[in-house]
Amino acid sequence: MTVSPYQGSEKNKKQQVEQMFDNIAPKYDFLNHFLSLGIDKLWRKKAVRILKGYDPSRVLDVATGTGDFAIETSRIQPKEIVGFDLSEQMIKVGIEKVKRLKLDHLISFKKGDSEDMPFEDQSFDAITVAFGVRNFENLEKGLQEFYRVLRPGGVAIVLEFSKPKYFPFKQLYKFYFFHILPRLGGMISKDASAYSYLPESVMAFPDDQEFLKVLAKVGFSESRQWRLTMGIATIYLGRK
């Protein structure tokens, strides 16, 4: 079953995701950090520490949103970072953030579809994506695009929400995720559907070993994962 932000809408999932992020762009950064108690920042830092070991020169940050992952990646000093996203409003926020931080010489933004990217084959050393792949309409197609635009030896690093497995944290997490987070997120963002879609999309996403299988299916080797904060999120790595 496909989980979409606006059930009953005539738009396909991709169009709904674009609409959703355009709607919540002004409050997105605040809600991200507020609803995760700031832990999302630590997760990105760990992902970038892993990425540093591969010393990438040209990095593509897919589903970049407002550019948080791209900004964190700038700390390891690649030569170029391209932030790529479906939502024009999220990109607008990202452009202003990057300008304020004086990183616009390093980070550029481009709007487009992650399942049909306008980049040449083998044009990036690394791909990063945080909390974006579960929003793909066709996960396998999106990951095939990752593989296509990576150079041989390049890596894809995916940070995504996952499902805790053990009592009692699993139960506490589900209560917060399904009852507290949607109310707070909907109230602050004025888009209740966006924050009820979030837990539904996480539950529907093939995490853990299932996601590693998809990476392997599209051609990635050396696939591995790091579970974070008792399984709330996971970093996945695949190498071309």
C-alpha positions in Angstrom: 0.0 0.0 0.0 1.3 3.5 -0.9 1.2 5.9 2.0 0.6 9.5 0.8 0.3 12.8 2.7 -3.2 13.7 1.6 -5.3 10.6 1.4 -8.2 11.1 -1.1 -6.3 13.6 -3.2 -6.3 13.2 -7.0 -2.6 14.0 -7.1 0.0 11.2 -7.1 2.4 10.7 -4.2 5.2 12.8 -5.7 2.9 15.8 -6.3 1.5 15.4 -2.8 4.9 15.3 -1.2 5.9 18.5 -3.2 2.7 20.2 -2.0 3.3 19.1 1.6 6.9 20.4 1.8 5.9 23.7 0.1 3.2 24.1 2.8 5.4 23.4 5.8 8.7 25.0 4.6 8.4 28.1 6.8 8.2 26.0 10.0 10.2 23.0 8.9 13.5 23.7 10.5 11.9 24.6 13.9 9.7 21.6 13.9 12.5 19.2 12.9 14.7 20.2 15.8 11.8 20.7 18.3 10.0 17.4 17.7 13.3 15.4 17.8 14.6 17.3 20.8 17.6 18.3 18.6 18.8 14.7 18.2 18.5 14.9 14.4 21.5 17.3 14.5 23.6 14.6 16.2 22.5 12.0 13.6 23.6 14.2 10.7 27.0 14.8 12.4 27.5 11.0 12.7 26.6 10.5 9.1 29.1 13.2 8.0 31.8 11.6 10.1 31.2 8.4 8.2 31.3 10.2 4.9 34.5 12.0 5.8 36.3 8.6 5.6 35.6 8.5 1.8 37.0 12.1 1.2 34.4 13.1 -1.4 35.1 16.0 -3.7 31.7 16.5 -5.3 28.6 15.7 -3.2 24.9 15.5 -4.1 22.5 16.0 -1.2 19.2 14.5 -2.4 15.9 15.7 -0.8 18.0 18.5 0.7 15.0 20.4 2.0 16.4 23.5 3.6 20.0 22.3 3.3 20.8 21.0 6.8 22.7 17.9 5.6 24.5 19.9 2.9 25.5 22.5 5.5 26.8 19.8 7.9 28.7 18.2 5.0 30.5 21.5 4.3 32.5 20.8 7.4 34.5 18.1 5.7 35.4 20.6 2.9 34.4 18.9 -0.4 34.9 21.1 -3.4 31.2 21.2 -4.3 27.9 20.3 -2.8 24.6 20.3 -4.8 21.4 20.4 -2.9 18.6 18.8 -4.9 14.9 18.8 -3.9 11.3 18.6 -5.3 10.0 21.6 -3.2 10.7 25.1 -4.4 9.7 26.6 -1.1 12.1 24.4 0.9 14.9 25.4 -1.5 14.2 29.1 -1.1 14.6 28.7 2.7 17.8 26.7 2.1 19.3 29.4 -0.2 18.8 32.0 2.4 20.4 29.9 5.1 23.4 29.1 3.0 23.8 32.8 2.2 23.7 33.8 5.9 26.4 31.2 6.6 28.5 32.4 3.7 28.5 29.0 2.2 26.9 29.9 -1.2 30.3 29.6 -2.9 30.3 25.9 -2.0 26.6 24.9 -1.8 24.2 25.4 -4.8 20.6 24.2 -5.1 18.6 22.7 -7.9 14.9 21.7 -8.1 13.9 18.4 -9.5 12.7 14.8 -9.2 15.0 12.4 -7.4 13.7 9.5 -9.5 14.7 11.2 -12.7 17.7 13.4 -11.9 19.2 15.9 -14.5 22.8 14.9 -13.8 25.2 12.9 -16.0 26.2 9.4 -15.2 29.1 9.0 -12.8 29.2 12.7 -11.8 29.3 12.6 -8.0 31.7 11.1 -5.5 29.0 10.8 -2.8 25.2 11.1 -2.3 23.7 12.0 1.0 20.0 12.0 1.9 18.3 12.6 5.3 14.7 11.6 5.9 13.9 11.7 2.2 13.9 8.2 0.6 10.7 7.1 2.4 9.0 9.9 0.4 10.0 8.5 -2.9 7.1 7.3 -5.1 9.2 4.5 -6.4 12.0 3.7 -3.9 13.9 1.3 -6.2 13.9 3.7 -9.1 15.2 6.5 -6.9 18.1 4.3 -5.6 18.9 3.3 -9.2 19.3 7.0 -10.0 21.7 7.3 -7.0 23.7 4.4 -8.4 23.7 5.9 -11.9 25.1 9.3 -11.0 27.7 8.0 -8.6 31.3 7.5 -9.8 32.8 4.0 -9.3 33.8 3.6 -5.7 31.4 6.4 -4.7 29.1 6.1 -1.7 25.5 6.7 -0.9 24.7 7.6 2.7 21.1 7.5 3.7 19.8 8.7 7.1 16.2 7.6 7.6 13.7 7.0 10.4 13.3 3.4 11.4 11.3 1.3 13.9 12.6 0.5 17.4 12.3 -3.2 18.2 12.6 -3.6 21.9 10.3 -3.1 24.9 9.6 -0.6 26.5 11.2 1.9 24.1 9.2 0.6 21.2 5.9 1.2 22.9 6.9 4.7 24.2 8.2 5.7 20.7 4.9 4.6 19.1 2.8 6.5 21.6 4.9 9.7 21.0 5.0 9.2 17.2 1.3 8.6 16.7 -0.3 10.7 19.4 2.0 13.6 20.5 4.0 14.4 17.4 1.1 14.7 14.9 -0.8 17.1 17.2 2.2 19.3 17.9 3.4 19.3 14.3 -0.1 19.9 12.9 -0.8 22.7 15.3 2.5 24.6 14.6 2.8 23.9 10.9 -1.0 24.4 10.2 -0.8 21.2 8.1 -2.1 18.3 10.2 -1.8 15.8 7.3 1.9 16.4 7.0 2.5 15.2 10.6 0.1 12.3 10.5 1.8 11.2 7.3 5.2 11.2 9.0 4.6 8.2 11.3 2.5 6.4 8.7 5.3 6.7 6.2 7.9 5.5 8.7 5.8 2.4 9.5 5.4 1.6 5.8 9.1 2.0 5.0 11.2 -1.1 4.5 13.9 -0.4 7.1 16.8 -2.5 8.6 17.7 -5.6 6.5 14.9 -4.9 4.0 16.4 -1.6 3.0 19.9 -3.2 2.7 18.4 -5.7 0.3 17.0 -3.0 -1.9 20.4 -1.3 -2.0 22.0 -4.6 -3.0 19.3 -5.2 -5.6 20.1 -2.0 -7.5 23.8 -2.7 -7.5 25.3 -1.3 -4.3 28.0 -3.4 -2.6 29.5 -3.2 0.9 26.0 -2.2 2.2 25.9 -1.7 5.9 24.0 0.2 8.6 24.3 2.0 12.0 21.2 2.0 14.2 20.8 5.2 16.2 19.1 6.1 19.5 17.7 2.7 20.2 16.5 2.3 16.6 14.6 5.6 16.0 16.8 6.3 13.0 19.4 4.4 10.9 22.3 5.4 8.8 22.7 3.2 5.7 25.7 3.1 3.4 26.1 1.6 0.0 29.2 1.7 -2.2 29.2 1.5 -6.0 
